[in-house]
Amino acid sequence: MAQPQTIPLADLLADGMNPRLAQTSEGQRDTLRALAAEQGTKLTALARDIIEYGLNPGDPFYVIPLEDGSQRFVVVEGNRRLTALRALDNPDLFVGAIRPGLLTVIRRLSRTYQLAPIEDVNCTLFSGREEARHWVRLRHTGESRGAGTVRWRSDAASRFAAGTGIPPTETQALDFLERRGDITGIDRNSVPATTLRRLLDTPGFREKIGLGLQRRKLMLVAQEAPVAKALVWIVQGLISGAITEPKITTVQDRIKFADNLPADIVVTPTAKGGGVDIATVGETIQPERKATSKTVRQKPRKYLIPGDCVINITDERLRRIEVELRRLDLEDFTNSVGVMLRVFIELSGDTYLARTGLRGVAERDVLSKKLTAITKDLQSQSKLTDKQATPVLKACVGDSLLAPSIKLMNEYVHNPYLFPSASDLRTAWDNLQPFITAVWEA
């Protein structure tokens, strides 16, 4: 029977069998990228809504257990939300999967999201796909003669809109700019809302920046781009203090301010009639730039374990260590991550030895000997390629800072004068990740 449950976001996996995808996808990275590509601009709209309102508390994820005993869960309903959250957490995962303009918007939203990331989500846990199937079908196949969600008729929607009211003019303007990606959530929180409202509620000012007002709705009466440019200039002035309340206290002050706007900010109206509701526009896609020979450096990931890395851990203590390694900021907790990485690798190796009964090596042996034996055993079973095994074997005997060795990781624990760097730990994980995943899949 389905049960409500709160589950760490890190434990949720996108469904490679999602009906939105034309083809079944195997890995998490490919599944998430395929879902993002399929959604396009809808992904940024969803991410923006999550930033502003959070996840819908009345709409839990539908999940089923991953059939490997790892205490991870496959999302059978809610994959769009999961993709949006993964994008907000790690925009670089979607480079090449979505258009550059959309990625730019996601990166801007991500900066706000990182201030208060979502760690746990409300879920409904089903025993398997068959139990969840009926409820997923009702969510996506229309009214089903009344059993599913029945959409409001236009008159019902109008009554609801009238009951909630139309947002004030400053909210409409800031929503427009944020949809375009011209400002972030942090920017809009810094805007003196009352001052902006006074400007937008002044007809003489609105006319100068290409806006009209019809039934309390802001209307574009000029081209979108110049109106956005003018609004951004105003918003930046309000945030910086260049435009202050005393300068625009009275209507006469605001009209004088409008008359003295810079020539390149003033907008010439082009629309006939009432114009276009500002709430219906604003999702701007940045044009793709031509490739150049200059290399663009990506920002290093924040956490040790990449978001698209799936490890099927069955041991409860090691599972908790994995969760911590996914959540500890590498720059802020470098020493803690270095020590826990060493512990995580050794305990993973010990678990493998206990499970497989591998001969010629014992739990009391030094870590380098154990890892060498396990690596060769995985190679013999074709679970680790020679290329993947090479950095592990080198780490067991080497002492290079470019590819941190087992000896060096021992030093992280025992030497009070040696401090690991975030880049060393990232390199160590990248070299050892195929080995770690193979250990837990064997």
C-alpha positions in Angstrom: 0.0 0.0 0.0 1.3 3.5 -0.9 2.9 5.4 2.0 3.8 9.0 2.5 7.5 9.4 3.2 10.1 12.2 3.3 13.2 11.2 1.3 16.6 12.9 0.8 16.7 14.5 -2.7 20.1 12.8 -3.2 18.4 9.4 -3.0 16.0 10.0 -5.9 16.8 8.8 -9.4 15.2 9.9 -12.7 13.2 7.3 -14.5 14.9 6.1 -17.7 11.5 4.6 -18.7 9.7 7.9 -18.5 7.0 8.2 -21.2 8.2 11.7 -22.1 11.3 10.1 -23.6 11.2 8.5 -27.1 13.8 6.0 -26.1 14.6 4.3 -22.8 17.7 5.8 -21.2 20.2 3.8 -19.1 22.3 6.2 -17.0 21.2 9.1 -14.8 23.2 11.7 -16.8 21.6 10.7 -20.1 18.1 10.5 -18.6 18.3 14.0 -17.0 19.8 15.6 -20.2 17.2 13.9 -22.4 14.4 15.2 -20.1 15.9 18.7 -20.1 16.1 18.8 -23.9 12.5 17.6 -24.2 11.2 20.3 -21.9 13.2 23.3 -23.3 11.8 26.6 -22.0 9.4 24.8 -19.7 12.4 23.7 -17.6 13.4 27.3 -16.9 9.8 28.2 -16.1 9.6 25.3 -13.6 13.0 26.1 -12.0 11.9 29.8 -11.6 8.7 28.7 -9.9 10.6 26.5 -7.5 12.9 29.3 -6.6 10.0 31.6 -5.9 7.5 29.3 -4.3 9.3 26.0 -3.5 7.9 22.6 -4.3 4.2 22.1 -4.2 3.5 20.6 -0.7 0.3 19.0 -2.1 2.0 17.3 -5.0 4.5 14.7 -3.7 6.9 12.7 -5.9 5.7 9.2 -6.7 8.6 6.8 -6.1 9.3 3.1 -6.2 12.3 1.3 -4.6 15.3 0.7 -6.7 15.5 -3.1 -7.0 19.1 -3.5 -5.6 18.6 -3.0 -1.9 20.5 0.4 -2.0 17.7 2.4 -0.4 17.4 4.6 -3.4 14.2 5.3 -5.2 13.1 5.8 -8.9 10.8 8.7 -9.5 7.8 7.5 -11.6 5.9 10.8 -11.3 7.8 14.1 -10.8 10.7 13.7 -13.2 10.3 17.2 -14.5 10.7 18.6 -11.0 13.6 16.3 -10.3 15.3 17.5 -13.5 14.7 21.1 -12.6 16.2 20.6 -9.1 19.3 18.8 -10.6 19.7 21.7 -13.0 19.5 24.2 -10.2 22.1 22.2 -8.2 24.5 21.6 -11.1 23.8 23.6 -14.3 27.0 22.3 -15.9 25.4 18.8 -16.1 23.2 20.2 -18.9 25.9 21.9 -21.1 25.1 20.9 -24.7 21.7 19.4 -23.7 19.8 22.7 -23.7 20.3 25.9 -25.6 22.9 28.4 -24.3 20.3 31.0 -23.5 18.3 28.6 -21.3 21.5 27.5 -19.6 22.3 31.1 -18.8 18.9 31.5 -17.1 19.4 28.3 -15.2 22.8 29.4 -14.0 21.4 32.7 -12.8 18.6 30.9 -10.9 21.1 28.4 -9.5 23.0 31.2 -7.7 19.8 32.0 -5.8 19.0 28.3 -5.2 22.4 27.6 -3.7 21.5 30.0 -0.8 18.9 27.6 0.4 19.0 24.3 -1.5 16.3 21.7 -1.1 17.6 18.6 0.7 14.5 16.5 1.5 11.2 16.1 -0.5 7.8 14.8 0.2 7.1 11.5 -1.6 4.5 8.8 -1.9 6.2 5.4 -1.9 4.7 2.6 -3.9 5.8 -1.0 -3.9 6.3 -1.1 -7.6 5.4 0.4 -11.0 2.1 -1.6 -11.2 0.8 -0.1 -7.9 1.7 3.4 -9.1 0.4 3.0 -12.6 -3.3 4.0 -12.0 -2.4 7.2 -10.2 0.2 8.2 -12.7 -2.3 7.6 -15.5 -4.9 9.9 -13.8 -2.3 12.6 -13.5 -1.5 12.7 -17.3 -4.5 11.4 -19.3 -7.1 14.1 -18.7 -10.4 14.1 -16.9 -11.1 10.4 -17.3 -14.8 11.1 -17.2 -14.3 12.8 -13.8 -11.9 10.4 -12.1 -8.9 12.5 -13.1 -8.3 16.3 -12.7 -11.2 18.3 -14.1 -10.0 21.6 -15.5 -11.9 24.8 -14.7 -14.1 26.3 -17.3 -13.2 29.8 -18.4 -15.8 31.4 -16.1 -14.4 29.5 -13.1 -10.9 30.6 -13.9 -12.1 34.2 -14.2 -13.7 34.0 -10.8 -10.5 32.6 -9.3 -8.4 35.4 -10.8 -10.8 38.0 -9.5 -10.6 36.5 -6.1 -6.8 36.5 -5.9 -6.4 39.8 -7.6 -4.0 41.2 -10.2 -0.4 41.6 -9.0 0.7 45.3 -8.4 2.6 46.9 -11.3 6.0 46.5 -9.7 5.5 42.8 -9.4 4.4 42.5 -13.0 7.5 44.4 -14.2 9.9 42.4 -12.0 8.3 39.1 -13.1 8.8 40.2 -16.7 12.5 41.0 -16.2 13.1 37.7 -14.3 11.4 35.6 -16.9 13.8 37.2 -19.4 16.8 36.4 -17.2 17.6 40.2 -16.9 17.5 40.1 -13.1 17.8 37.4 -10.4 15.7 36.6 -7.3 18.4 38.4 -5.2 18.2 41.5 -7.4 14.4 41.8 -7.1 14.5 41.4 -3.3 16.8 44.4 -3.3 14.4 46.7 -5.2 12.4 49.3 -3.2 9.0 48.0 -4.3 7.0 51.0 -3.2 9.3 53.4 -5.1 9.1 51.3 -8.3 5.3 51.1 -8.0 5.0 54.9 -7.7 7.0 55.3 -10.9 5.0 52.7 -12.8 1.7 54.1 -11.6 2.6 57.5 -13.1 1.3 57.7 -16.7 3.9 60.3 -17.8 6.7 57.9 -16.7 5.2 54.8 -18.3 4.9 56.5 -21.6 8.6 57.3 -21.6 9.6 53.6 -21.2 7.0 52.0 -23.6 4.4 50.8 -21.1 0.7 51.3 -20.8 -1.9 50.3 -18.2 -5.2 48.6 -19.0 -7.4 47.2 -16.3 -4.5 47.3 -13.8 -2.4 45.2 -16.2 0.9 46.6 -17.5 0.9 46.5 -21.3 3.8 46.6 -23.7 3.2 49.4 -26.3 6.7 49.1 -27.8 9.2 46.4 -28.7 10.1 44.1 -25.8 13.9 44.5 -25.8 14.0 48.4 -25.4 11.3 48.2 -22.7 13.3 45.6 -20.8 16.5 47.7 -21.2 14.7 50.8 -19.7 13.2 48.7 -16.8 16.6 47.2 -16.0 18.2 50.7 -16.0 15.5 51.8 -13.5 15.9 48.7 -11.3 19.6 49.1 -11.2 19.3 52.7 -10.3 16.9 51.9 -7.4 19.2 49.1 -6.1 22.3 51.3 -6.3 20.6 54.4 -4.8 21.1 56.5 -7.9 17.3 56.8 -8.0 16.0 57.6 -4.5 12.5 58.3 -3.0 13.1 62.1 -2.3 13.7 62.7 -6.1 10.4 61.2 -7.1 8.1 61.9 -4.1 5.4 63.8 -5.9 3.7 63.3 -9.3 5.5 66.5 -10.6 8.8 65.0 -9.4 8.2 61.8 -11.3 7.1 63.6 -14.5 10.3 65.8 -14.3 12.3 62.6 -13.7 10.7 61.0 -16.8 11.5 64.1 -18.9 15.1 63.9 -18.0 15.7 60.2 -18.7 18.7 59.5 -20.9 18.0 59.5 -24.6 19.0 55.9 -25.0 16.6 54.8 -22.3 13.5 56.6 -23.7 11.3 54.1 -25.7 9.3 55.1 -28.8 5.8 53.4 -28.7 5.1 51.2 -31.7 2.0 49.3 -30.8 -1.5 50.3 -31.9 -4.4 50.0 -29.5 -3.9 48.7 -26.0 -0.6 46.8 -26.6 0.4 43.4 -25.2 -0.1 42.2 -21.7 3.4 42.1 -20.1 2.6 38.9 -18.3 2.4 37.0 -21.6 5.9 37.8 -22.8 9.5 37.8 -21.5 10.9 34.3 -22.0 13.9 35.4 -24.0 16.5 33.0 -25.5 20.0 34.3 -25.8 21.4 33.9 -29.3 24.0 31.2 -29.6 27.5 32.5 -29.9 29.9 31.4 -32.6 32.6 29.1 -31.3 36.0 30.7 -30.8 39.4 29.3 -30.0 39.2 30.7 -26.5 38.6 28.0 -23.9 35.8 28.8 -21.4 36.7 27.4 -18.0 33.8 25.7 -16.2 33.5 26.4 -12.5 34.7 23.4 -10.5 32.0 21.4 -8.9 31.1 22.3 -5.3 30.9 18.8 -3.9 33.2 15.8 -4.0 30.8 13.3 -5.7 29.2 14.6 -8.9 25.4 14.8 -9.0 25.1 12.3 -11.9 27.2 9.6 -10.1 25.1 6.7 -8.9 26.6 4.3 -6.3 24.4 1.3 -5.3 25.5 1.2 -1.6 23.8 -1.4 0.6 25.7 -0.8 3.9 23.8 1.8 6.0 26.8 3.5 7.5 28.6 3.8 4.2 25.4 5.1 2.7 25.4 7.9 5.3 29.0 8.7 4.6 28.2 8.9 0.9 25.4 11.4 1.6 27.7 13.6 3.6 30.3 13.5 0.8 27.6 14.7 -1.5 26.6 17.6 0.7 29.8 18.9 2.3 31.2 22.0 0.4 34.7 21.1 -0.8 36.0 24.6 -0.2 34.5 25.0 3.3 35.1 21.4 4.6 38.2 20.3 2.8 39.8 18.5 5.7 36.6 16.7 6.7 36.1 15.6 3.1 39.7 14.4 2.8 39.4 12.2 6.0 36.0 10.9 5.1 37.1 10.0 1.6 39.9 7.9 3.0 37.4 6.1 5.4 34.9 5.7 2.6 37.4 4.0 0.3 38.7 1.6 2.9 35.3 0.5 4.2 34.1 0.0 0.7 37.1 -2.3 0.0 36.5 -4.2 3.3 32.8 -4.7 2.4 33.9 -6.1 -1.0 36.4 -8.5 0.6 33.8 -9.7 3.1 31.1 -10.2 0.4 33.3 -11.9 -2.2 35.7 -13.8 0.1 38.6 -12.8 -2.2 41.7 -14.9 -1.6 45.2 -13.7 -1.1 44.3 -10.6 0.9 42.8 -9.9 4.3 41.0 -7.1 6.0 44.1 -6.4 8.3 46.3 -5.8 5.2 47.3 -2.2 4.3 44.9 -0.3 2.1 47.1 -0.2 -1.0 47.4 -4.1 -1.0 43.6 -4.5 -0.6 42.8 -2.0 -3.4 45.3 -3.6 -5.7 43.8 -7.1 -5.2 40.2 -5.8 -5.6 41.1 -3.9 -8.8 42.7 -6.9 -10.4 39.7 -9.0 -9.4 37.3 -6.5 -11.0 39.4 -6.5 -14.1 39.3 -10.3 -14.3 35.5 -10.2 -14.3 35.5 -7.4 -17.0 33.8 -5.0 -14.5 36.7 -2.6 -14.7 38.6 -1.8 -17.9 42.4 -1.5 -18.0 42.0 2.2 -18.6 39.8 2.6 -15.5 42.1 0.4 -13.4 45.3 2.3 -14.2 44.8 5.4 -12.0 43.7 3.1 -9.1 46.9 1.0 -9.3 49.0 4.1 -9.7 47.4 5.7 -6.6 48.3 2.6 -4.6 52.0 3.0 -5.3 52.5 6.7 -6.3 52.9 9.8 -4.3 51.8 12.5 -6.8 49.8 15.5 -5.9 48.3 15.5 -9.4 46.8 12.1 -8.7 46.6 11.7 -4.9 47.9 8.4 -3.8 46.7 6.1 -1.0 49.8 7.1 0.9 48.8 10.7 0.5 45.3 10.0 1.7 46.7 8.3 4.8 48.7 11.5 5.4 45.4 13.5 5.2 44.3 11.5 8.3 47.6 11.3 10.3 49.8 14.2 9.3 48.9 17.5 11.1 51.1 19.5 8.7 49.5 18.3 5.5 46.4 20.1 4.2 44.5 18.6 1.3 43.2 21.0 -1.4 39.7 20.9 -3.0 41.3 20.3 -6.4 43.3 17.3 -5.1 40.2 15.7 -3.7 38.2 16.3 -6.9 41.0 14.6 -8.9 41.2 11.8 -6.5 37.5 11.1 -6.8 37.5 11.4 -10.6 40.3 8.8 -10.8 38.6 6.4 -8.3 34.9 6.8 -9.3 34.8 3.9 -11.8 36.5 1.7 -9.2 34.0 2.7 -6.4 30.9 2.2 -8.6 32.3 -1.2 -9.8 32.9 -2.3 -6.2 29.3 -1.7 -5.2 27.9 -3.2 -8.4 29.9 -6.4 -8.1 
